[in-house]
Amino acid sequence: MLGLNTVGGFFLLNALLAEPRGPWDTTITDTARAMALFALVTELLAAAVTGAFVTLVRLRRWWFAIPAVLILTAIARMVFPPVP
C-alpha cells in the first residue's frame, strides 16, 4: 500500500514539476495530464487496497487521507495543466 502511494506520489510530482521550456513546447499540457492520470489511477488502486485493510481492521480510517489528498491534487493538475 505504501508502495502504491509512493509510485502515485512520483507520478504526481512529475506532473506538478512539468514546466514548458518555451512558447514552442506544446506537448507539456499532454505530458502533465498523462502523469496526473497515472497518479490518479495508481491512487485509486491504493485507496481500494486501503479500504480492504480498513475493512479487515488492520489500519485506521485516517489512512484514507493519503490517497485522498493525492487524488484531489491529481485531479486539480488535470484540470489546470501548465500552458506554454
Backbone as CSV, one residue per row, in Angstrom:
resi,resn,N_x,N_y,N_z,CA_x,CA_y,CA_z,C_x,C_y,C_z
1,MET,0.820,-1.178,0.000,0.000,0.000,0.000,0.872,1.253,0.000
2,LEU,1.874,1.288,0.849,2.767,2.440,0.840,3.543,2.513,-0.469
3,GLY,3.796,1.350,-1.063,4.457,1.328,-2.367,3.596,1.984,-3.438
4,LEU,2.296,1.704,-3.409,1.390,2.340,-4.369,1.315,3.843,-4.142
5,ASN,1.294,4.259,-2.885,1.281,5.694,-2.600,2.571,6.361,-3.052
6,THR,3.678,5.668,-2.928,4.957,6.213,-3.371,4.991,6.358,-4.885
7,VAL,4.533,5.345,-5.596,4.504,5.410,-7.063,3.548,6.507,-7.524
8,GLY,2.383,6.583,-6.897,1.430,7.639,-7.240,1.995,9.018,-6.949
9,GLY,2.701,9.146,-5.832,3.338,10.421,-5.499,4.421,10.786,-6.488
10,PHE,5.153,9.796,-6.998,6.171,10.047,-8.007,5.549,10.583,-9.294
11,PHE,4.471,9.939,-9.740,3.783,10.419,-10.939,3.231,11.831,-10.726
12,LEU,2.675,12.067,-9.565,2.108,13.376,-9.271,3.199,14.438,-9.187
13,LEU,4.319,14.106,-8.620,5.430,15.045,-8.556,5.912,15.413,-9.950
14,ASN,5.988,14.423,-10.838,6.361,14.707,-12.223,5.331,15.601,-12.902
15,ALA,4.063,15.383,-12.597,3.016,16.226,-13.185,3.100,17.647,-12.661
16,LEU,3.413,17.804,-11.382,3.475,19.139,-10.793,4.732,19.905,-11.207
17,LEU,5.816,19.205,-11.439,7.069,19.873,-11.792,7.230,20.091,-13.294
18,ALA,6.308,19.603,-14.089,6.393,19.781,-15.541,6.144,21.247,-15.902
19,GLU,7.115,21.842,-16.533,7.013,23.236,-16.966,7.427,23.325,-18.424
20,PRO,6.817,24.217,-19.190,7.208,24.362,-20.592,8.604,24.965,-20.714
21,ARG,9.332,24.518,-21.731,10.678,25.051,-21.959,10.638,26.370,-22.699
22,GLY,9.521,26.644,-23.295,9.356,27.894,-24.028,8.000,27.921,-24.696
23,PRO,7.716,28.964,-25.468,6.400,29.052,-26.118,6.182,28.002,-27.205
24,TRP,7.222,27.335,-27.651,7.108,26.322,-28.689,6.774,24.938,-28.115
25,ASP,6.883,24.769,-26.820,6.670,23.473,-26.173,5.179,23.230,-25.969
26,THR,4.540,22.631,-26.967,3.095,22.412,-26.903,2.725,21.065,-26.295
27,THR,3.685,20.194,-26.079,3.377,18.868,-25.548,3.332,18.843,-24.021
28,ILE,3.659,19.944,-23.388,3.736,19.954,-21.923,2.364,19.723,-21.284
29,THR,1.314,20.225,-21.915,-0.029,20.045,-21.371,-0.413,18.568,-21.370
30,ASP,-0.154,17.890,-22.479,-0.464,16.460,-22.556,0.392,15.646,-21.599
31,THR,1.652,16.024,-21.447,2.546,15.301,-20.549,2.096,15.437,-19.098
32,ALA,1.774,16.644,-18.688,1.331,16.864,-17.305,0.011,16.143,-17.035
33,ARG,-0.898,16.182,-17.992,-2.173,15.474,-17.807,-1.977,13.969,-17.766
34,ALA,-1.068,13.437,-18.580,-0.806,11.995,-18.575,-0.208,11.557,-17.240
35,MET,0.746,12.314,-16.728,1.341,11.978,-15.434,0.299,12.063,-14.316
36,ALA,-0.566,13.062,-14.380,-1.624,13.186,-13.376,-2.618,12.029,-13.492
37,LEU,-2.885,11.584,-14.704,-3.780,10.444,-14.901,-3.160,9.170,-14.340
38,PHE,-1.870,8.963,-14.574,-1.183,7.803,-14.000,-1.254,7.846,-12.475
39,ALA,-1.047,9.037,-11.911,-1.128,9.190,-10.455,-2.542,8.900,-9.965
40,LEU,-3.541,9.370,-10.694,-4.931,9.157,-10.306,-5.278,7.672,-10.292
41,VAL,-4.889,6.963,-11.333,-5.185,5.530,-11.413,-4.468,4.775,-10.292
42,THR,-3.205,5.117,-10.061,-2.439,4.452,-9.015,-3.039,4.721,-7.638
43,GLU,-3.460,5.954,-7.402,-4.019,6.288,-6.089,-5.417,5.719,-5.893
44,LEU,-6.185,5.558,-6.957,-7.475,4.881,-6.818,-7.266,3.420,-6.423
45,LEU,-6.243,2.802,-6.998,-5.900,1.438,-6.604,-5.421,1.407,-5.155
46,ALA,-4.620,2.395,-4.769,-4.153,2.469,-3.371,-5.321,2.684,-2.418
47,ALA,-6.300,3.476,-2.822,-7.474,3.693,-1.973,-8.281,2.404,-1.824
48,ALA,-8.366,1.619,-2.893,-9.075,0.342,-2.805,-8.352,-0.625,-1.864
49,VAL,-7.034,-0.668,-1.962,-6.252,-1.535,-1.070,-6.386,-1.039,0.370
50,THR,-6.361,0.272,0.562,-6.543,0.836,1.897,-7.918,0.458,2.446
51,GLY,-8.929,0.530,1.602,-10.271,0.139,2.032,-10.343,-1.313,2.461
52,ALA,-9.620,-2.168,1.750,-9.605,-3.579,2.136,-8.949,-3.767,3.498
53,PHE,-7.855,-3.052,3.741,-7.174,-3.186,5.028,-7.963,-2.542,6.161
54,VAL,-8.682,-1.465,5.874,-9.517,-0.849,6.909,-10.671,-1.780,7.253
55,THR,-11.229,-2.445,6.249,-12.316,-3.392,6.494,-11.848,-4.560,7.359
56,LEU,-10.625,-4.984,7.149,-10.065,-6.080,7.952,-9.551,-5.604,9.311
57,VAL,-9.719,-4.345,9.619,-9.309,-3.715,10.864,-7.792,-3.836,11.071
58,ARG,-7.051,-3.771,9.990,-5.590,-3.746,10.064,-5.077,-2.318,10.113
59,LEU,-5.861,-1.392,9.540,-5.487,0.017,9.512,-6.636,0.869,10.030
60,ARG,-6.302,2.053,10.483,-7.321,3.011,10.918,-7.847,3.773,9.707
61,ARG,-8.949,4.465,9.897,-9.576,5.190,8.791,-8.774,6.392,8.312
62,TRP,-7.895,6.926,9.148,-7.148,8.108,8.736,-6.177,7.794,7.604
63,TRP,-5.923,6.515,7.333,-5.058,6.142,6.222,-5.680,6.504,4.874
64,PHE,-6.996,6.754,4.854,-7.632,7.205,3.615,-7.199,8.615,3.239
65,ALA,-6.639,9.362,4.171,-6.238,10.747,3.905,-5.113,10.822,2.873
66,ILE,-4.199,9.871,2.901,-3.061,9.918,1.971,-3.535,9.800,0.521
67,PRO,-4.281,8.741,0.152,-4.734,8.686,-1.233,-5.721,9.795,-1.571
68,ALA,-6.510,10.259,-0.602,-7.485,11.318,-0.895,-6.787,12.614,-1.290
69,VAL,-5.750,12.973,-0.565,-5.020,14.206,-0.893,-4.346,14.082,-2.253
70,LEU,-3.749,12.943,-2.518,-3.068,12.753,-3.800,-4.063,12.697,-4.962
71,ILE,-5.223,12.112,-4.748,-6.242,12.071,-5.795,-6.754,13.474,-6.105
72,LEU,-7.038,14.245,-5.075,-7.524,15.613,-5.298,-6.479,16.486,-5.990
73,THR,-5.224,16.312,-5.631,-4.160,17.076,-6.281,-3.996,16.661,-7.739
74,ALA,-4.108,15.370,-8.025,-4.002,14.892,-9.406,-5.149,15.422,-10.255
75,ILE,-6.353,15.436,-9.701,-7.498,15.979,-10.445,-7.305,17.469,-10.704
76,ALA,-6.804,18.182,-9.708,-6.555,19.619,-9.896,-5.511,19.857,-10.977
77,ARG,-4.483,19.015,-11.040,-3.450,19.192,-12.080,-3.996,18.847,-13.455
78,MET,-4.920,17.890,-13.528,-5.514,17.571,-14.818,-6.406,18.701,-15.300
79,VAL,-7.088,19.370,-14.381,-7.976,20.475,-14.749,-7.173,21.736,-15.078
80,PHE,-6.102,21.966,-14.332,-5.287,23.172,-14.519,-3.848,22.788,-14.918
81,PRO,-3.647,22.321,-16.163,-2.301,21.951,-16.582,-1.481,23.209,-16.939
82,PRO,-0.172,23.058,-17.040,0.629,24.212,-17.453,0.380,24.532,-18.922
83,VAL,0.390,25.774,-19.259,0.206,26.208,-20.646,1.488,26.848,-21.149
84,PRO,1.864,26.531,-22.383,3.102,27.132,-22.932,2.935,28.614,-23.216
